[in-house]
Amino acid sequence: MPNYLLRDRDKIFGGVFQRRVKSLGIEEVMSAHRSPWQNGYLERLNGSIRRECTDHIIVWNESHLKKVLRGYFDYYNNDRTHLGIEEE
């Protein structure tokens, strides 16, 4: 379980979400107001997941989404070409 959740100030994260996170013992850390550049790595990852994976499928339920994302993360971390990494 993570200790922190870094998130922006989007209205989608309402009271129910905030109470659930708090009940799990996770501390929310919010980025500054109108500063998407503070989450650059996360924005890049979310965009990659959306463009390369979830925009091309219909998700039936939570277990289906988890299966699809596990497959994508396996591909992303192990099979995809990493052009910026020099292998020895």
N, C-alpha and C positions, 0 to 999 in steps of 0.2 A: 504494500500500500504506500503510495507517495505521501510525503510530508507536506508538500506545497502544490497548489494549482495556480499556475500563471494564466491569467485570462484578461480579456479586454472588458470594456464596460458596456458591452452589447446588452440591449434590453431582453434578449432571449434568456439570459441568466437571471430569472426572477427569484422570488422568495422561496419557492419550493426547491429549486436547484440549490440555492444558498444554504437552506436548512439541511438538505441531504448531505452536502459536502461537509458541513460543520459536524453533522452526526457521525460521519466517518472519521472524524479527527484530522481532517485535512485543512490546512490554513490556506485561505485564498489570498493571492497577491495579484493586485490589479495594476495594469499598465496605466500610465498617465492619460488623462483625457485627450482624445483626438491625436493619439500617437501610435499609429499602427507600425511604425518603423521599429518600435521597441520589441516587437515580436517577430522580427524578420525570419528567424529560423523556423518558428512555428507556422508563420504564414506560408513559407516556401513548402514545408511538408504538407500542410493542409491542401494547398493548391495542387501539389503533385498527386496526392491521393485522389482528389476530386477529378482532375483532368485525365489521369492515367487509369483510374480504377472505377470509382463509383458513378461517373457520368456515363458509363457504358453498360451498366447492368440495372436490373430492377431488383431491389432488395425485398425479400418476402417477409423476413422476420429477423429478430436479433441474432439467432444462431446462424442464420444464413450470412448476415453481415460479418459476424466474427470469422466465419470460415473464409469468406472472400478476402477480408483484410489480412488474415494470417497468411494466405497464399501470396497476397500482394507484398507484404512485408518480407517474406522469404525471398521473393523475386528481387525486391528493391535492395535488400542487404547482401544477397549472395550471387545472384545471376546477372544482374544488370551491369552494363559496362560502366566503370568508374573512370572516365577519361582524365580526371584530375589527379588520380592516384598512380604513382609509378610503382610497378611491381618489380621485385628483384628476382 
